[in-house]
Amino acid sequence: MHPLMVCIPSFRFEDNAMEKGYTVFKIDVLMSGRQHSVEKRYSEFHALHKKLKKFIKPPEMPSKHVRNWVPKVLEQRRLGLEVYLQTIITENEVLPKIFLDFLNIRHFPSLPKTESCGSFDETETEESSKLSHQPVLLFLRDPYVLPAADDTFPNVVIEGVIHGIFYPDLQPK
């Protein structure tokens, strides 16, 4: 089971002078206890569907040709798009990056690797999975040794850092 849940709780009609009105669907995304929302038009769902066909076998999309201004029809489309997204999540062990991008998910928990991609470049994946670390705090000498009198860091700073890292539950004196 994925640590990802989606639902489409609502939609709204967007009307502007530049183009004819359109419907925007609100997608609530819940992942690892965090929730955010994205808004997408049907045309964006349709574009996603076409891209997904290159990577997975997506479920059927709700019909493109409907009268957008009928509330009952829009409610059916909302429900259909919600089922569409949920089906992709439940039927695919590994979710394609374009799907995660569509939902505006940047950091997805790593999933088991599958060995099923034809144009899969092993070196590219290894490179992208390596983390680049930068030192947060650099000690020029052993921090456990008491600082010299001419030390640029006062004792309280080094002691605070050491206690914060190694003894976070210890109360200060």
GUZA-750167 format. One record per atom (N, C-alpha, C): residue in one letter; x, y, z. Coordinates in steps of 0.1 Angstrom, whole numbers, plus 5000, padded with zeros to 4 digits. Example, Ala and Ser with C-alpha at 12.3 -4.5 7.8 and 13.67 -1.06 7.14 Angstrom:
BEGIN
A513249435078 A512349555078 A513249675078 S512849785071 S513749895071 S512950005079 
***
This chain:
BEGIN
M500849885000 M500050005000 M500950135000 H500550224992 H501250354991 H500950445003 P501950525007 P501650615018 P501050745012 L500250725001 L499650834994 L498150814992 M497450924995 M495950924993 M495551044986 V494651034977 V494151154970 V492651144969 C492051264969 C490551274967 C490351414960 I489251424954 I488851544947 I487551584954 P487651674964 P486451704972 P485551804965 S486051884956 S485251994950 S485752034936 F484952114930 F485252174917 F484652314917 R485152404908 R484552534907 R484652574892 F483752664889 F483752714875 F484552844874 E485552844865 E486352964863 E485953034850 D485553154851 D485053234840 D485953354838 N486553374826 N487253494824 N486953544810 A487353674807 A486953734794 A487853684783 M489053634786 M489953584775 M489553464768 E488953364775 E488553244769 E487153194776 K486553104770 K485253054776 K485552984789 G484552984797 G484752924811 G485152784811 Y485752744822 Y486152604824 Y486052564838 T486152434841 T485952384854 T487352344860 V487552384872 V488852354879 V488552254891 F489252144891 F489052044901 F490052054912 K489652054925 K490552064936 K490951924940 I492251894940 I492751764944 I493451774958 D492951704968 D493651704981 D494551584980 V495851604984 V496851504984 V497351484998 L497251365004 L497751335017 L498851235016 M500051275021 M501151185020 M501951195032 S502251085039 S503051075051 S502551175061 G501251195063 G500751285073 G500751435069 R501151465057 R501151605052 R500151615041 Q499351725041 Q498351745031 Q498551875024 H498351865011 H498351985002 H497351974992 S496952084985 S495952074974 S496552134961 V496052074950 V496452134937 V495152144930 E495052234920 E493952254912 E494252224898 K493452144891 K493752104877 K492452114869 R492652144856 R491552144847 R491452004841 Y490351974835 Y490151844828 Y491251824818 S491551934810 S492551914799 S493951874805 E494251914817 E495451874824 E495451724827 F494251674832 F494151534834 F494351454821 H493751504810 H493851444797 H495251434792 A496051544794 A497451544790 A498251444799 L497951434812 L498551344820 L498251194815 H497051174812 H496651044807 H497450994795 K497651094785 K498351064773 K499851034777 K500451104786 K501851084790 K501950944798 L501050914806 L501050794814 L501050674806 K500450674794 K500350554785 K501750504781 K502750594782 K504150554778 K504750474789 F504250484802 F504950414813 F504050304819 I502750324820 I501850224826 I500650214818 K499750124822 K498450104815 K497450174825 P497150304822 P496250374831 P494850334829 P494050354839 P492550314838 P491850414828 E490650384825 E489850464816 E489650604822 M489650704813 M489450844818 M487950864816 P487350954825 P485950994823 P485851064809 S484651064803 S484451114790 S484851254788 K485551284777 K485951424774 K484751514770 H483851454763 H482751524757 H481551524766 V481451624774 V480251644783 V479951794783 R478751824787 R478351964788 R478852014802 N479852094802 N480552134814 N479652214824 W478552274819 W477752354828 W476652284836 V476552154833 V475452084841 V476052034854 P475552074865 P476152034878 P476151884880 K475151814876 K475051664878 K476251594870 V476451644858 V477451594849 V478851624855 L479051744860 L480251784866 L480551694878 E479551664886 E479751584898 E480151444894 Q479651394883 Q480051264878 Q481451264873 R481851374867 R483251384862 R484151394874 R483851474884 R484651484896 R484851344902 L483851274904 L483951134910 L484751044901 G484551054888 G485350974878 G486851004879 L487151134879 L488551174880 L489251124893 E488451134904 E488951084917 E489250934917 V488350854911 V488550714910 V489750684901 Y489850764890 Y490950754881 Y492350764888 L492450874896 L493750894904 L493950784914 Q492950744921 Q493050644931 Q493450504925 T492850474914 T493150354907 T494650344903 I495150454898 I496550464894 I497450434906 I497150484917 I497850464930 I497850324934 T496650264934 T496450134940 T497050024930 E496950044917 E497349944908 E498849944904 N499550044908 N500950054904 N501850064916 E502849964917 E503749954928 E504650084927 V505150114916 V505950234914 V505250334906 L505050454911 L504350564905 L505250644896 P504950664883 P505750744874 P505950884879 K507150944876 K507451074881 K506451184875 I505951164863 I505051264858 I503751264866 F503351144871 F502151144880 F502451214893 L503651194899 L503951264911 L504051414909 D504651454897 D504751594894 D503351654892 F502451584886 F501051624884 F500351664898 L500651574908 L500151604921 L501051694929 N502051744923 N502951834930 N503651774942 I504051654940 I504851574950 I506251574946 R507151634955 R508551644951 R509351524958 H509051494970 H509851394977 H508951274980 F509051174972 F508251054975 F509150944981 P508650874991 P509450774998 P509950674988 S511150624989 S511650534979 S510950404980 L510750344968 L510050214967 L510950114961 P510649984963 P511549884958 P511749904943 K512949874938 K513249894924 K512649774916 T512149804904 T511749694895 T512749704883 E512849584877 E513749574866 E513049554853 S512149654850 S511249624839 S511349734828 C512249834830 C512249944820 C513249914809 G512849924796 G513649894785 G514749994784 S514450124785 S515450234783 S516050284796 F516150184805 F516550214819 F518050234819 D518550344824 D519950374825 D520350364839 E521050254842 E521450224856 E522350334862 T523350394854 T524250494860 T523450614863 E522550654855 E521750774858 E520950764871 T520450644873 T519650624886 T520550624898 E521750564896 E522650554907 E523150704911 E523450774901 E523850914903 E522850994910 S521550984905 S520551064911 S520151024925 S520450894929 S520050854942 S521150884952 K522350934948 K523350964957 K523051104963 L523251114976 L522951234983 L524151324984 S524051454982 S525251534984 S525051594998 H526051575006 H526051625020 H527051745021 Q526551835029 Q527451955032 Q527551955047 P528751985052 P528851985067 P528052105073 V527352075084 V526552175090 V527352245101 L528152165108 L529052225118 L530452155116 L531452235116 L532752175114 L533652205126 F534152105132 F535152125143 F536552105137 L537352205141 L538752195136 L539552105145 R539052075156 R539751975165 R538651895173 D539051805181 D538051725188 D537151805197 P535851805195 P534951885203 P534851845218 Y535351725221 Y535251675235 Y536451735243 V537451775237 V538551845244 V538151985248 L538452025260 L538052155264 L538652255256 P537952365252 P538552465243 P539652545251 A540552595243 A541652675248 A541152805252 A541852885260 A541453015264 A541253115253 D542053095242 D541953185231 D541053135220 D540153035223 D539252975214 D538253085209 T537953085196 T536953185191 T535553145194 F535253015197 F533952975202 F533852975217 P532953045223 P532753025237 P532352885241 N532752845253 N532452715258 N530952685257 V530052775260 V528652755260 V528152715246 V528752765235 V528252725222 V528552575219 I529852535222 I530252405219 I529452305228 E529352345241 E528652255251 E527152245247 G526552355242 G525152355238 G524952265226 V525852265217 V525752185205 V525952035208 I526952005216 I527251865220 I526051815228 H525551895238 H524351845245 H523151835237 G522951925227 G521751925219 G521751795210 I522951765205 I523051645196 I523051515204 F523851505214 F524051375221 F523151355233 Y522751465239 Y521851445251 Y520651535250 P519851525240 P518651615238 P517651615250 D517651505257 D516651495268 D517151555281 L518551575282 L519151625294 L518751775297 Q518351805308 Q517951935312 Q519152015316 P519252145311 P520452225315 P520452255330 K521752275335 K521952305349 K521352435354 
***
